[in-house]
Amino acid sequence: SLTTNNTFTGAVAVEAGTLKLGVANTLAADVSAFVASNAVLDVNGKAQTLAGLAGSGTVINNGQLSVTAGVAPGTTNMIGTLTLASSPAALGGDFRVDVAADGACDRLHVQGDLDLTGLNVAVSNPETLNKNARYVIASCEGTLTGPFLSASLPSRWQLSYNAAAREVLLRYDFGTLMLLN
């Protein structure tokens, strides 16, 4: 548990166990947090602004969490799912995802409502995209609100929002075939 405000800058890495924030804005607003697989960042219901949020772990009690510069599920060149255990207050900046040729990809999963309207989506390694794969890059258990603020995608790749399944897919648009007699 961190029980006072901290002034350090840079990145906070939660490699194992749980890091619990004890007061509002425990971490400086320009800090980015990385939450490793099987690790937990407990915002503890406190107001907390972070520059970035990344990793394959879980963020809990995050109802007052604000991310300003971006979200990056997984780790660099490694596919992973970043889980937010409740609806976040605000997600902004870049949403970076890695993809693999077999259809695996980074994913943001929210166990509540997911609002994508403040995020700009970009694929970190577009040369790996497989035209025959469908990549689920975001999902939620509540209401899905979109679209993304913007999307920097390779030609003919597009985002598909499935409100019923509560997921966002990245897929290739093969176009339309028309037969005329």
Salt bridges, closest charged atoms under 4 A:
GLU141 OE2 - HIS109 NE2 2.98
